[in-house]
Amino acid sequence: MQWFNVGKIVNTHGIRGEVRVISRTHFPEERYAIGSELALFMPGSKTPIHLTVASHRKHKNFDLLTFENHPNINDVEKYRDGILKVAEDQLGDLEEGEFYYHEIIGCEVFTLEDAPIGKVTEILETGANDVWTVTPEKGKPHYIPYIADIVKEIDVDNKKIVIDAIEGLLS
């Protein structure tokens, strides 16, 4: 089974079993909804701990979660540094033109003229739109905004992306 990272528990919050999560998902409302099943992978362990979300709220840059049957800080302290993941079959369907990070990362990027630019190695969330870090085999990475004027074609099955390399974009 394939697992996908949705967040990391970085600390506890208060004494009532809340944990602070740095989220790695575009869909926190869905991923952390009450009753959602999450798998917690602790460093050095291959066996997940299955948790059910009991509550979720936003606080500053964190998502605060509690889990069923974990009513106080003593129940969740041991989960610090754990990675929260969901199984592939829990990902759900996206609307047309939307993609999961794991589908984009690793794709080869080409210009409209079919010149290779590099591979998408990271996705940065900037607020207005995502920015893809495209790393060539040699040289510095390029930062490509994920906007319709630039990104012309995405073929996740063949791991290929075509962009319009407007003047100044790759310099």
C-alpha positions in Angstrom: 0.0 0.0 0.0 1.2 3.5 -0.8 1.0 6.2 1.8 1.0 10.0 1.3 2.2 12.6 3.8 -0.4 15.0 5.0 1.4 16.6 8.0 3.9 16.3 10.8 3.2 16.5 14.5 5.6 19.0 15.9 4.4 19.4 19.4 1.6 19.1 21.9 -0.8 22.0 22.5 -2.3 22.5 26.0 -3.1 19.5 28.3 -6.3 18.1 26.6 -4.6 15.9 24.0 -4.2 18.4 21.2 -1.2 18.2 18.9 0.3 20.8 16.6 0.6 19.7 13.0 2.5 21.4 10.2 0.2 20.5 7.4 1.4 19.2 4.0 -2.0 18.9 2.4 -4.1 21.3 0.2 -7.2 19.9 1.8 -6.9 20.3 5.6 -10.7 20.6 6.1 -11.2 17.2 4.4 -8.0 15.4 5.7 -8.6 16.5 9.4 -12.4 16.3 9.4 -13.9 14.7 12.5 -13.9 10.9 12.0 -11.1 10.9 9.4 -8.7 8.0 9.6 -5.0 8.9 9.7 -1.9 6.7 9.9 0.9 7.9 12.1 4.4 6.8 11.2 7.0 7.4 13.9 10.7 7.8 13.1 12.3 4.4 12.7 9.0 2.5 12.6 7.5 0.9 9.5 4.1 0.0 11.2 1.6 2.8 11.3 -0.5 3.8 14.4 -4.1 4.2 13.2 -5.8 7.3 14.6 -9.2 8.8 14.2 -9.6 12.6 14.3 -11.8 13.8 17.1 -11.4 17.6 16.6 -9.6 20.0 14.3 -9.0 23.8 14.4 -6.6 26.3 12.9 -4.2 28.2 15.2 -1.6 30.5 13.7 0.3 28.5 11.1 -0.7 25.1 12.6 -3.5 22.7 12.5 -4.5 21.5 16.0 -5.9 18.0 16.1 -7.2 15.7 18.8 -7.7 12.0 18.4 -10.4 9.6 19.7 -9.4 7.9 22.9 -6.5 10.3 23.5 -8.0 12.8 26.0 -4.9 14.3 27.5 -1.3 15.4 26.9 0.1 12.1 28.3 -1.7 10.2 25.5 -0.1 12.2 22.6 3.3 13.4 23.8 4.8 10.2 22.3 3.5 11.2 18.9 5.8 14.2 18.5 7.9 14.1 15.3 5.5 11.5 13.8 4.3 11.9 10.2 0.6 11.7 9.5 -0.3 10.0 6.3 -3.3 8.8 4.3 -3.6 5.7 2.2 -3.8 6.1 -1.6 -7.4 5.0 -1.6 -8.3 7.8 0.8 -7.0 10.6 -1.6 -10.3 11.1 -3.3 -10.9 12.6 -6.8 -9.8 16.0 -7.7 -11.5 18.4 -10.1 -10.2 18.7 -13.6 -7.0 20.7 -13.7 -6.1 19.9 -10.1 -3.3 17.6 -9.1 -1.7 16.1 -6.0 1.9 17.1 -5.2 3.1 13.6 -5.6 1.7 13.6 -9.2 3.6 16.8 -10.1 6.9 16.2 -8.3 9.2 14.1 -10.6 7.6 15.3 -13.8 9.9 16.4 -16.6 9.3 19.9 -17.8 9.7 21.0 -21.4 9.2 24.2 -23.4 6.7 24.5 -26.2 9.6 23.8 -28.6 10.1 20.5 -26.7 13.4 21.6 -25.1 14.0 19.9 -21.7 14.2 22.2 -18.7 14.5 19.8 -15.8 12.4 17.9 -13.2 9.9 19.3 -10.7 11.7 18.7 -7.4 9.6 20.8 -5.0 6.3 22.8 -4.8 6.2 26.1 -2.9 2.9 27.5 -1.7 3.1 31.2 -2.1 -0.5 32.2 -1.5 -1.7 33.4 -4.9 -0.5 30.3 -6.8 2.0 27.5 -6.3 5.5 27.8 -7.6 7.3 24.7 -8.9 11.0 24.3 -8.4 12.3 22.8 -11.6 15.9 21.5 -11.3 18.0 20.8 -14.4 20.7 18.2 -14.6 23.3 21.0 -14.4 22.8 24.6 -13.2 20.5 26.5 -10.9 16.9 25.6 -10.4 14.1 27.5 -12.1 11.0 28.7 -10.3 7.9 28.2 -12.5 4.6 29.7 -11.4 1.7 27.3 -11.7 -0.6 29.7 -13.8 -2.5 29.1 -17.0 -0.3 31.6 -18.9 2.8 29.5 -18.2 1.8 25.9 -17.7 0.2 24.7 -20.9 0.0 20.9 -20.6 0.2 18.4 -17.7 0.4 14.7 -18.4 0.9 13.0 -15.1 0.6 9.5 -16.6 3.7 10.2 -18.7 5.3 12.5 -16.1 5.6 15.4 -18.7 4.7 19.1 -18.3 4.9 21.6 -21.1 5.3 25.3 -20.3 5.5 28.5 -22.3 8.9 29.8 -21.3 8.2 33.5 -21.6 11.0 35.9 -21.8 12.9 36.1 -18.5 11.3 33.1 -16.9 14.4 30.8 -17.2 17.1 33.3 -16.7 
